[in-house]
Amino acid sequence: MPIIQTQVIDVLKTTFVPSLKKLLLNVGSIDSVEVIGNKVNITLRLPKLEDSIIEELKAVITKRVMQLGAEVVDIDIVFKSLPNIKRIIAIASGKGGVGKSTVTTNLAVSLGQLGNRVGVLDADVYGPNIPKMFGVDSLPKVNENKKLIPIEKFGIKLISVGLLLESSDTPVIWRGPLVTKAIEQLYEDVEWGELDFLLIDLPPGTGDVALTIAQSLPTKYGIIVTTPQEVSLLDASRALNMFKQMNIQILGVIENMSYFVCPHCGAKTEIFGAGGGEKLALNSNVSFLGKVPLETQVREGGDLGIPSLFLKGNSEVKLAFQEIAKKLIEQLTLLES
């Protein structure tokens, strides 16, 4: 029985890259599949991987394709160039409405103020809020290499689906595969330059879209954002377990909206309860990175497109993000030493 090209493609689609625990198509792509009688020629495009992983991958594919009836399997690997980014950190919440984009924005600025080169990839394709948070609405330009030049604001390089839409209220109605391809392009086809950090603002939830985005990019680290309330903690724990299943190292939990600071008297009110973020971190055996209070300035900054760290006057939010950024760097220094 002759081998059909689509059979080989189906095999490749369901093959995992050894050691990475990720599907082949979430790491690279298929350039070509050619069937000539009982010989199959395959060309794959992958990021630079260790030789041992490449050899294991070839062995797995060869064995599976031979089970289809092939006598000879020739696999050619083309290495694709990837952005020069030291650390990619995915930021997830498990649900919407907990201020994940606000945290991403201010954490990026805080890391930048400590002397780091920082970029933000807004992967929340269904509700891209990062452009609004930074107060940008201009279209990214394209350079001579046909790569997008990220918008730079407050010292942070930004790219978002929201910057490519006709207007800010244009609905994004895409299915999973289109979303994945779009995010891959926003990562690979952007002139990021050299970055110390790329923060990825994931869409809320732990469904296929968030899962596939986290898998399709070379994401090494993750951060969970939650509020103190029980409902938020349940969803945040799902996001945390999603990272664990994908072998993404969790750097810690950030508790947002920990308490409300009255702008008139300075009194603190724990509107959403207390201690939930610390409890989640403790039960999950990960670090608790810090609490971020709820201040009127945060809402004003978001509406104006000014990160909280650039607003005038004293602010507990500013101090909180500065401490979280310092703690994050200290933790990464220990992990990577």
N, C-alpha and C positions, 0 to 999 in steps of 0.2 A: 504494500500500500504506500503510495507516494506521500512524502512529507509536504505539508501545506505551510506556507509562510506564516499564516496567522497562528498556527499551532506553536511555532517557535516564539512568536511575539508573546503569546499567552504564557509560555514558560518564563520568559524574561520578566514579564510583569509580576509574576508571583515568586521571583527569586529574591532571597535576602542576601545582603552583603555580609559575609562572615565577620564576626567580631563587632560590627557596628549595630547589629540588630535593627537594621533599616532596610526597607525594600529597595531594590536596585534603582527603580525609577524615582525614588525619593532622594537618591544620592546623585545620580547622573541621568543620562538619557540614551535612547537607542538611535544611532545614526543610520544604520542600514541592516537589513536582514536579507540575504540572498540564498535561495535554495537551488542547487544544480544537481539534480538526481539525488544521490544519497550523501552529497556534501552540502554542508551549511556554513556560510560565511557570515559572521556577525561583527559589526563595528559598534562599539560603545563609547560614549563620551563621559568621562569621569573626572572628578577632582583628583589631585595628586594623593595617592594612598600608598601605604607601605607595600613593598613588593610581596610580602607574605600574604597580605589580604588579597591582592590582585591574583596571585596564583591560586589561592583557595577559591576565589570567585570563579575563575576560569574552570577549575576542576568541577565545581558544582554545576555550572551551566553545561559543560561538556557531557557530564553524566546524564543530566535531565534531557538534553536534546537527543542523545544517543538512544534513550528510552523511546523516543518517537520513531526510531528506525534509521537515524543517520549513522553513517560509517566514518565520516570525517567531519570534525567541527573545528573551524578556524576562527579564533576570536582575536580581533584587533582592538586595542584600547587606545583611544585618543584622549590625552589629558587636557582639560580645559583650564584656562587661567581663572583664578578666583580673586576677589578683592583682598587687599592686604590688611586684614582686620585681626587684631590680636585676640579680642574676646567678643563673642556674640552672646548676649543675654536676652532670653525671651521673658516677657513679663505677662503673667496671666492672672486671672481672677476667678474663673469658673462661672461668673455671672456678670451682668452689666450693672451699672449704677453705683459702683464702689469707688470710683475715681481713679481707675487704672491709668487712663491717659494723662490725668493730672499728675499722678505719681511718676509716670514715665518722663513727662516733660521736665519736672523739677529735679528728678534724679539725674537726668542728662545734663542739665545746667549745672548742678552741684558738682558732678564729676568734671565738667569742663572748667569750672572755676578752680579746681584743684590742679589744673595744668594738663589735663588729659585731652586727647583728640577724640571727639565723641560724635557719633551719628545716630539718628533715629529713623527706623523703618516702620512706618505706620502700616501694619498688616491687618488692621481692623477694617477690612474692605467694605463691610456693610454699614459701618458708622465711623468713617475716618475723621477723627476729631483733632488730630495733631496739628494740621494747618491752622485751625482756629486757635488752639492753645498758644501757638507761636506768632499768631497774627500775620500769616503769609497767605497770599492767594495768587501769586504769579506762577506762570507755567515754567517748569524747568527747561533749560535750553539743552541742545544736543551739540556735542563737540564733533571734531573731525573724525573720530573713531566711531561715530554713531552711538555714543553712550550719553545717557542723561547726566547732566551736571546738577547735583543736589542743591536745593535752596539752602543758603546759610543765614542763620539768624541767631543772635545772642551767642555766637561762637559755635553753634551746633549745626551739623549738616543734616538736612531733612529730605525725605522722599515719602510720598504718600499717594495712594490712588486718588485721594481727595484733590490733589494738585493737578490731576490729569482729567478730571471730569469737567463737563461744560459749565456747571454751576454747583455751588455747595449743597443745593437741595436735590440734585439729580440722584434718583435711586439707583443702587447697584444691585442688579438681579442676576447673579452669576451662580452657576453650579460649581461643585467642588473642583473638578479638573481645571476649569477656567480660572478659578481663584488661585489654585496652586501655581499654574503657569504664570499668572500675573505677578505673584509674589516672587517667584524665581527670577523674573525679569527685573523687578525692582531691586533685587539684590545683585544679580550678575551684570546687568546692563546699565549700571550706574557707576560713574567715576567717583568712587568714594575716596580715593587716595589712601593714605595710611591712617588707620584709626586704632586707638587703644580700646575703644568700646563701641559696639553697635547694639543699641537697645531696640528690641522688636516688640512693638505694642500689639499683642495678639488679640484677635476678636474674643468676645466673652463666650463662655461655655467651653465644653470639652468634647464637642461633636467632631465630625469628620474634618471640617474646615480648620479648626484650631489644631487638631491632631496632625493633619497633612502638612500644614504650614510649618509646624515645629519640626516635622520629619524631613521636609524637603530642603531645609537650609542646614548648614553645618553648625547647628546650635549646640553649644557645650554646657551653658549654664542657664538656670531659670530662677525667677523670683516670683513669689506669690503675693498678691495684694488682696486684703480682706478688710472688712469692717468688724467691729467687735461682736455684732449680733449673730445669733445661732444660725439663721438661714444663710447668711453670707459665709459662715465658717464651713457649713456642709458643702457648699459649692466650691469653696476654696480648697477643701480637702480633696475633692475630685480632680481639680487642676493639678494639685500637688502629686497625686497618684499617677496622673497622666504623664508628668515629667519623669517620674521614677520608672514607669513602664518603657519609656523611650530612652532610658539611660542618660537622661539630662541631669546634671548635678545641680541640686537645689541650693542656692546660696542663702536663702532665708525667706522669712515672712515679714512683710511690711503691713502694719495695721493703720489704715487710713480712717479719718473721721473719729478718732479715738475719744475726743471730747470737744464740746463747743466752748469757745472762748468769747465771753460777752465783750463786745467792742466798747461798752460804756463803763462797766465796773471791773472787768477782767475776771469775773467769776467763771469757774469751769463746771460744765454740766455734761455728764456722760449719757448723751441722748441714746446711743445704741448699745448701752451696756459697757462692761469693762472686762479686760483681761482675755478676751477671746483669741486675739492674735498670738499672744504669748502661750496660751494653752494649746493652740494648733501646732505651733513650732515645737513645743515640748513633747507633745504626743507623737509628732512625726519625726522627732530626733533631728531637727534642722535648726539653724540659727534664727533668733528673733532680731531683726535688723533695726526695729524702732517703731515708735508711735508718731503719727502725724495728726495734729489737731484740726478741727474744723474752724476756719476763720472766715469772716466776711471778705477779707482781702483775697482769699483764694478764688472765690466766685467772681469777684471784680476783675482779678487778673485774667481768669479764663475768658471772660466776656470781652476784655480789652485786647486779648492776645499778648499778654505780658506774664511770663512765668513769675510765680510768687517771689522768687529770690531777687527779682529786679524791682519789686514794689518798694516805695519809700516807707520809712518808719520801722519800728521794732516789730518783729513777728516771730511767734513760736514755730510757725511752719518753716520759716527760713532756717532756724537753728536745727529743727528736726531733720531736714533734708541734708544739711551740711554734716550732721553727725552720722546719718545713715550712709552717706557717700564715703566718709572716712572709714567707717566700720567695714564697708564693702571692700574697699581697697586693702585694708589690713588683712581681711579674710582671704582675699585672692592672693596676696603676697605669701601667706602661709601655705596655701594650697599649691601654689606654683613654684615654691622654693625647692 
